[in-house]
Amino acid sequence: MTTTPDVGLQRRLSRICDRDGLIRTAAIDHPENYDLLFDADLSRVDFAEVVDSKLELIAAMSGHASSLLLDPRSSVGQAIVSGAVPGDVGILSGLEALYYQPDSGGFEPRLALKEGWGPERLADLGIDAAKLVVFHRHLDEDAVAEKVAIVSDVARRCHDLHLPLVVEPLWYPAAGEDPTDPAIRAQRTESVISSAAIFKAAGADIMKVEFPVDLAAQGEQADAATARLAEACAGTWVLLSAGVTFDGFLQQVEVGVRHGCSGFMAGRAIWGDGVGRFDADRRAAGVRTACERLDKLTDVLHRRPNPAYTSVPRDAAPAVIGPDWYHG
C-alpha cells in the first residue's frame, strides 16, 4: 500500500533546496554573538546598524544560496519587506530562545521556545522551515529526556502545519572540561553522533549537525566517525560550521559529501569577514568574500550530490498522487 506524500511539506522542503535538491543555506540568524562583532558592549550596538549589516549580506548572498536562515528580531521581517530576500529563495527561522551569558560569552543550555515565535507563526508568515537548537550532552539522561519531549512536541506541531523541522544539537563542555583533551574529544564525538539519532527519532526532518571530530587533530578518524554520524541521522543531514574557519569548514563538507551530506547551513565561517564597524570598502569586500565562499561550497556539493529533495518522475505522479488526495 502506497502512502501519499505530505505535499505541503514537500513543497516547503523544495523551496529551501536548489534545483538539484541540495541545501545551500546561509545562516545569519545569530543573536548577541552577531551584535558583539560591532562592540563588546552590547548597549552601544544600535539596532539599525545590525539590520543594515544583515540586509546587505542577505541581498548579496541570496544570489548564491538556495535559502537563508533568518532571525525574527533583526532579519526575517526586514528582509521580506525590503526585498533583500527574493521570492525564489527559501527562508528558515529558529524557534529557540537563546539565553546569553555575558560573563562567559556563551549561551545557557536550557531549551525553550521564543515567545510569540512558534511553528504556527512561521506557517502563517509563509516561512518554509523551522529550526530548533538543542544544547546537548548525551551523558545527562534526565536533561536529554526533557529535551526529547520538547522536540517531539515541536515536531508534532510543525508536521500538523506541513512545516519541515530542522534540529540542531550542539555539544557543550561542562565546567572544567578541556575540549582539546583526547578523552573529552572522544566524548564530544559520541555525543554528536548519539544526539543525531535521538533527535531524528524525536521527529526531526533534517539534522543540522556539527562535524564529529576535530579534523586538524583527528583527521585519521574523520571518515569512520562521519559514516557513523550519517547512519545516526537516518535521512537528510547538513553540516553547520560551529566556529571553524572557512577553509576548515570546506574540508569538513568535502568529507561529509562522501557520506551522504545533503548540504550546509553555515554562518560566520562564510560572512564573518564582512561584519563589524568597517568602512564601505571593507564591508563590500567582506560581502564579496561571503558570496565566493558560498560558490565554493556549492561546487563541492555538486561534485558528489546527495539530494535532500527528490521529485517523483512525471509518469509516476498519477499513481503517487491520486485524484482524491486533496480531500485530506
N, C-alpha and C positions, 0 to 999 in steps of 0.2 A: 504494500500500500504506500503510495507516494504522499508525502506531506507537502502541502502548499507552502512555498517560502513566504516569509514575512516581507511583503512587497515594500511596505513603508520603511522598514529597517534597511532593506537592500538599497533603496533609493538614497537614503541618507549616507549609507556606507559608500556608495559610488561617488557621492559628492565630496568626500574627504580624500578620495584617491585620484590619481591621474588616469588618463585614458587606457593605460596598461594595467590598471588595478593596483598600483603601488602607492603607498602612503608616504608623502613628502611634506611633512608638517613643520613649519617654522613656528616655534613656541615663543610667545612674547607675553605670556600671562604672569610673569614674575611680579610679585608684590614689593615688599620692602627691599628685597635684595636688588631690584632694578633701581629703585629710588636712591639707594646708597651709592650708586655709581655717579650720582651728581654731587652728593655731600654726605659726609659721615654723620652729620647732624640732620636727622630727618625733618626737624622743624624748619630747616632752611631750604627744603626742597619744595618748589612750587608745583602744584597740581598741573597747571597749564604747560609747564616745560616738560613734564613727564609725558603728557598726552601728545604734545607736539613731536617729541622724540619717537614715541611709538608709532604715530601715524606716518612719519617719514619712512621708517623701516617697513611698516606694513604695506604702504603703497608700492615700494620698490620690490619687496620680497614676494608680493602677490603674483608677480610675473614669473617667478622661479620656484614656486611651491604649489602643491595641489590643495593645501589647506593651511589654515592658521589657527593656532591655539591662543585664545584671547581671554583676558580677564574682564569681569563686569565693571570694575571701578574705573579703569583708565584706557580701555581699548575696544571692547565689543561695541557698545553703543556709538562711541565716537567714530570708529572705523566704518560702521554702516552708514551713519548719516552724512559723513564727509565723503563717502565713495572711495575711501582708501582701500577697502576690500571690495573687489568687484563681485558681481553675482555668480560668476562661474568658478569662484574659489570657495571651498568649504570652510566652515567655521566650527571649531570645537571650543568648549569652555569648561573650566574646572568648577566642581561643586563644593570643594573642600574649603573650610575656614582654616586658614593657617595662623598660628599664634606665634608671632615673632618675639624672640627673647633678645633685647638689645645687648645684654651683658655677654651673651655667648655668640651673638651673630647668627643664630640658627633659629629653628622652629621647634616648638613643643611637639612631642609625638602623639598627642591625642587626636582623635578623629571626630570631626563634627562637620555638618554641612553649613555653608554660608547662608545666613538668614536672608530669606526672600529670593534665593537663587537655587531652587530645586529643579528636578527634571521637568516638571510641569511648566515652569517659567521658560526654560530653554526651548521646549517644544513650541510654546506659544509664540516665541520670537523667531522661529524658523532656524534655530541653530541646529547643526547637523549631527553633533555627537557630544556626549557628556564625558568628562574626565574626573577621576577621583584619586587623589594622592592618599596613600596609606603608609605611614611610617611603621616599619615592621622589623621585629626581631623574632625569628621563629621559635626561639627558646622560651619566650614568655607566653605560655599556653593560655593563661587567663586573658591577657590582652589580645591575643590572636582570636580567641573565641568571640570576644566582644566586637572586634572589628569585622570578623566574618559576618556576624549578624547584621551589622550596619550595611556592609557591601551587598549582602543578599537582598535587603530591603530596597536599597537604591536600584539594584539591577531589576527587581520586580517592577518598580515604578517606571524605570526607563523603558522596559520592554512593553509595558501597558501602553506606552506612547510611541512605540516603534522607534525608539531612540537608542542608537548603539552606545554602549558603556565601555570606556577605556579605563582600566585600573592600573595605577602606577605605584607599586610597592617600593618604598625607599628604605634601605637598611641604614641604621644609625649606630654608632658606637656608644656603649654605656660609659658612664663616668669612669675615668681612669684607664680606659682601653686605648691602646695604641694601634691605629688602623694599619700601620706598617709591620706590626708583629705577625710573623707567619701563622701563628695559631689564630689570631683574630682575622687575618685574611681568609683562612680556611673557613672560619665560622661565617664570615660575610658571604662567601661563595655558596655555602649550604643554605643560608637564609634567602639569597636572591633566587635560587632555584626552587626551594620549597614554597616561597611566597607566591611564585608564579602558578604553581599547581593549586595552592589553597584558594587564591582569589579567582582563578579561572573557574574552579568548581563552584565558587560562590555566585557566578553569573556574569563575569566579565566577557565581553565580546572580543576585545582586543587587549592584550597585555602590553603595557609600556614598561620596559624593564631596563635595569642597569646591566652593563656588561659584567659577566660573573667573576672576572679576575682582573687584576692589575696587569695589563699587557706588558708594561716595561719590566715588571718584576717576576711575572708568572707566565711569560709567553708560551712556554712549553706545555702549559695546562689549558691554553685558550680553546683549542678545538674540542677537546673532550668535555670541558665544562660547558661550552656553548651548545654542544649536541644534547647534553643533559637538560639545559635550560629550554631548548626548543621542544623537547619531549614533554617537559613540565607544562609549557604554555598550551599544549594540546590544541593548537589552532593558530590564529593570526597573532603575531607579536612584532613589536617595533622596538628600536633602541632609543634611549634618552642619553644625553651627553654627560650628565652628572658631574659637571665641573672640570672635565678634561679639556685639553687644548683641541683645536680643530684637527690638527694632524693626528693626534691620538684618537679622536673620535672617528676620523676617516678610516683608520686601521681597524677599529672595532667593527665598523659597518662592513668592511671587507671580509672579516671573519664571519660576521653574522649572516651575510647572504649565502655563505657556503652551507649554512644550516637552516635555511628557510625563513630568515628575517624578511619581512614584507616592507620595511621602510624605517623611517626615523621620525621622531618628534623631539626636536632639539632646539635649544635656545642660545645660551651665552657663547657656546663654542662657535656659533655661526655669526652672531651680531655683536659680540662683546666689544670689539674694537671701535664701534661707532657710537657708543653711548656714554654720555658724560657732558660736562660743560666745556665743549670744544667749539672752536670756530667753525664756520660753514664749510671750509675746505676739508678739515679733518673729519667732520661728520659725513660729508659726501663720500670721502674715501672709505670710511667705515661701512657705509651703505653699499657701495660697490663691492667691497670685500665680502659682505654678507651674501650678496647675490651670486658672486663667483663660487663661494663655498657651497651654496645650495646646488649649483650646477655640477660641482664635483661629486657631491653625494648622489645626485640623480644619476650620473654616469655609472657609478658603482652599482646602484640598484638595478639598472637596466642591462648591465653586463651579465647578471645572473638573476633574472626576475623571479620573484615569488609572490604572485598577486594575492592581495587581501580580498579583492573583489573579482569574481569571475562571472561573466554573463552566461546565460543559458543560450545554446545555439538556437538560431531563429526557427528552425524546423521543429525544435522540441518545445517551443513556447506554448503551443496549444494544449499539449499534454500536461505540462507543468502547471500552467495557469488555465484552468478550465473556465467554462462560460459563467459559472455561478460563484466564482471565487470571492467576488466583492460583497456577497451577502453577509459575510462575517461569520 
